[in-house]
Structures are given as structure tokens and as C-alpha cells.
Amino acid sequence: MSRELQIPSVPSKKESIHALGLTAICFGFFMVILDTSVVNVALPAMQHDLHGSLEGLQWVVNGYTLIFASLLLSAGTLGDRLGHKRTFLTGYVLFTGASLLCSLAPSLNILIAARILQGVGPALLVPSSLSLITHGFQNPEKRARAVGFWAGSSGIGLAGGPIVGGLLVETLGWRSIFLLNVPFGLLALALTMRFVSETPRTTTQKRDLWGQACVIVALATLTYALIEGRSQGWISLQIVGMFLLCIGASGGFLLIETRHSTPMLPLHFFSSTAFSMPILVGCVLNFGLYGILFVLSLFFQDIYHYPAALAGVALLPITVATGSTALISGRITARLGTRRPMIGGLAASCLGTLLLLLGETGDSILLLTVGEIVIGLGCGMTVPAMTTAILNTVPKSQVGVASALLNASRQLGGVLGVAILGSILGSLSERSAFLAGMHIALLLVALLFLLGSVLISIT
């Protein structure tokens, strides 16, 4: 992945960031990715302790991802305005403080609120982390190695999340998965303050506050309608109103972006299918990956009655395969181009999802494991290809915006995957209803993976 990321040279007072500073920067990215996967195996324990519903568990996952996706586009320019070190530190403080609040939450509603606050941190932290590396390493070879370290930290976070979460839940309880962030966060904050230099402020662009507000309203209302629709009724006044509000906010956002002098989303990007298709692929990919992780974590613990640690082990094939393949598949993309790896990766993910369905239907752990591995290989193959495809279609001056848009699209896909598949699952207390919903959910994911592969192949 790091081989294709074209990062322009930026003058810097130092040739490189101190090793401890680079470690702190990459550790922040690692913790953010870890937190997206570590929570899944703790969901049944949270439900039991806080007496939550399936909808409540969806909000625990999506509250974090929703605000992360909503703020990514505007957070990237905030670092240019205020300095990336300051923005990075602010994100770290919010993430660490909100993690403490999550660990102390006395009810599910307070936990959800803390998770929403926690999601603000990554939106500030992730774009700034790469910018700090860009400014800190003038030498292209050293910069490439640093970016590789940065990208590798996300793969480790994704792979380690389920097993770390499972072990912590089994030994110390679900609150420990959040409490663990606090001491490590404080240490990383100290290292960043000591060993990372501030970047120059480089923009005076007018902020697109109304556009940002419309994005938050549109995503929040859509997520609410998808999660709560099953329990409140899809044609109830409240759910229909949320869908209408989402449509209105989306229309308002598009209108604002066409008239704003410096829009947070340059709409002209989408005139090219070479740009718009990888954005769609990112959304589809995370819809399937996040949705499957959510479904499988509940399946292993509520249907197979695995303890949390064993459920974490059961999820390792998909996370390890995704993370490890993403680290090495950049070479394949460099050799074959971006189109064929995306087509093959999505097709493999479709096949893996169908194997999951067969494994669940036939009660076969072997098929479930093979299905997870194939999905992970497919997703890991697709990520570097779609990232490179995006970066190849925009001028270097707009790489940051394009990268933020891809990340926002992926996070949106994760939000929709958990919301829609969760609404399909049915009741956690009724085995037959859960399994019937799981069949439909997996078929939907397989269909979307296949559709994405076909669309890439014909465009």
C-alpha cells in the first residue's frame, strides 16, 4: 500500500522524526483501527451487563464510526489551518478521554454517547498522522519506509483487535478494552509532544461549516432509521421522518457544495469513473467487512456459545488475512495495475461470503474458517488497489482531499453494514430468527461484492 502512495516532498527543519515520535504517531493509528475491531467481541458482555438490545449494540459500534466518517473530510483541512501536530494531539486527547468515559459508563446510552465523542478523535488524528510523517521525512526513501510502518500499524490493529478484545473481556471484563487506551494514550501524547515537530499552517480557506452540518445530519438520520426501523416500524412517522430528513440534508449538502468557494467535497472529482468507482468499492468493501465482523461476533458467542476469548480466535482468520494481504499486495498492484486486483479481490470476497453461508448452514467450522480467510484475502487485495486508483486520478495538491474522501466512504460503508445487517438479523434470543436473518445478511453481502466486481470490470 505504501509503495503507491505519492507523497510530495515538504521542506522540514529536520531530516526525520525521532523514532519515538514516529512510534507515537503510528501507535495512534494502530489504536484507532484496533478500536474498530476490538469492540465486536465485547458486545454480548456489554448487552448482558447493561441490559441492551440489538439496536443498542449497533449504536455502540456505529456511534464511533458514524462521527468518524462525518468529520473526516473537514478534519483534513483543519490540520492545515491549525498545524497537524496540534490537531493530532487534540484527536489523541479526545480519543483517550472518551475511552475513559466509555470504561466508566453506567448505562448503554451513556456508553453510546461516549463512543460518539471517542469517534471525533480518529477523525482528527488519522489525517494529521500521515501529514506529520510527510513533513517529518524529506528523504523519499525514508519517507516511504515511515509510511510503510504507518500502514503496517493499521494491519496489526485490525488483526489483533478480536483476540485482544476477547482476552481482555474474559480476564478483566468489557470495560478493560476501553481502559487500556488510557495509559497508552497518555504515553503516546507525551512522546508526541516531546519528539514530533509542529508543521507550518498553510491554508486560509473558508470553512464549509454548513456543508459539514448537512453531512452529520444526513448520516445520523439515515443510521437512526436503519437501526431503529425494525423495532419502531419501517412506515412509522418517526422513521419515515428520519428518511425524509436524510434526503433533505443530502440535497442541501449538494447545493452548498456547488456554491461554496472552497467546498469540503469537490464534486468535479466524480465526473471521472476512474475516481468514483474506487470510492464506491471502498464503501462496498467496508459494508461487507464491518457487517460480517459484527454478525460473526454475535454468531460465535450467541449461537455457538463461545467465550469472548475463543470468539476472538474464531475471528482471527478474516482479520489476519486482511491485514497481512494488504501489506504485501501493493507489489501485485504495481505489476498488474489497479483494475484487476479490485475485480479479483471483490470476487474472492464474494466467494468467501458464500463459503461462510455454507459453513453456517452445514455447521462446519472448517468452511467458516476457509470462508473467513478467502474474504480476508479478497479485502486485503482490494485496499491497496483502490487507494492507488484514487491517488492516480487527482493532482498531488488534492491528494489529501481524495484520501479523506476514500476513508470517509469506507467508514460510511462500515456504518451502513452494521446498521443494515443488524436490522436483518432478527432477535438475539431466538436462534431460528437469528440464523434466518444471518442467511439473508450474508447473501446480501455476497451480492454486493459480486456487483462491485462486475461494475469495475465493465467500466
Phi, psi and omega in degrees: 000320184288338183294328185268350185283109184272104182249118184293151177292138181233129180302141181214151179288334181245149178291327181203160174285145174303148182303323179290327176292316177297321178299317180296318179297311182292328179294326176298315178296319178301314182295322179297313180291320177303320185290338178285337182249336184290332185289329187304315183286346180268354186300313179299322178294320176298317181299316181293317185286321185256004177057051183265163177262173175300320178298320178297320178295323177298321179291328177299318178285312189280336177301319178292309185290326182298309183288329175302310180293321185294325188262352187301317185297315182278336182293330180298319180283341179296323177295323176295328183280317188256347188103133186286331177294315179298317179294318179298313180297320178299316177298319179296316180298314179297316180297315182292314179296318179292328176298319177297317178298320178300318183292337182259359187301124180274349182214164181294323181296319178291323176299317179298316179298319179293324178294324177297315177297320179299326181291340177294323182303306179299326179299326177276323189284315188295308179298322182290329182297316179290325178294323177297320177293319179302314181284335186274344182234108178281321182291122184302322181292316178294322180295319179298319178294321179295318178294324176297320176297317179299313180293321179296328180296328178289322177296320178294320179297317179295317182289323185278343185306306183299316183288320177298314179298316181298315180295318180294317180297319182292323186265320187239352181098163186295333181296335183292336180293333176270321182296330179300331181293335189292302181297321179293323178296318179295319178296315180295324176300314181297318180294321179295315180298325185275321192245000180245131180272152177287151177263156179291151176276124192238005183224146173235024183297145176291133182285143182262069186291320180292323176297317178298318179298319180295321178298313181298314180297315182298312182290320181294315181291322177296315179298317179300314182297319182290322181284315187270352184300321182295320183278326183268344182101125186294336180252016176292157183301319183293316182290316177299320178298322178294318177298317180294321178295322177298315179297316180296317180294322178295317177296319177297321179298313180298321179295316180297317183294329179286339185252345184285141182292326177228077184294148177289338177234101177292105186293338181295341176305322189281359175289345180254125176293335177297334176266312188291326181293315175298328175297316177296319178299318179300319179294314180296318183300311182285332172305310181289314185293308180294320179297317180294317178300320178296312182295314183294323180297320176288321181299311183295325184270324184267334180259313178274348179059038174287142167293163187302319182296318179290325176297322176298318177296321181295336179269352183300321182305318183286321183284319179294317179297319179296309183295315183289321179293321180298328182289331186251347187281353175301327179295323179292319178297320179296328182275321187256351188088183186268334189290309184294319175298325177293316179299310181293321180296316179292322177296319177296320178297322176298313179299316180298321179295320177295324175295322174301316180298316178294320180294320178291318180294319181269005179055047184246112177296325180299312179295322177299316181294314178298318178300317178299315182298316181295319176299315180298318177298318180295314180295317179296328177289326187282324188302306180297325182295314182289327177295314179296320179300319179295311184293334180282348186258354183236153175295155184301330180292344182242016178298321181299315180295317181295318179296318178297322179294320177297315179297320178296319178297319180293317179294322176299318177301319178297318178300311182293322180299312179293319182294311185286313180294324177297322179289336179280332190301324184090208186274135175289334184278347181245111184302314184296320180293319180296313182294322177297317177295323179296321178301312181296318181298315181293322176297320178297315180297315179301318179297318180293319176301315180296317179298318178299318179297317180294316181298319178296322184290334183257000180249000000 
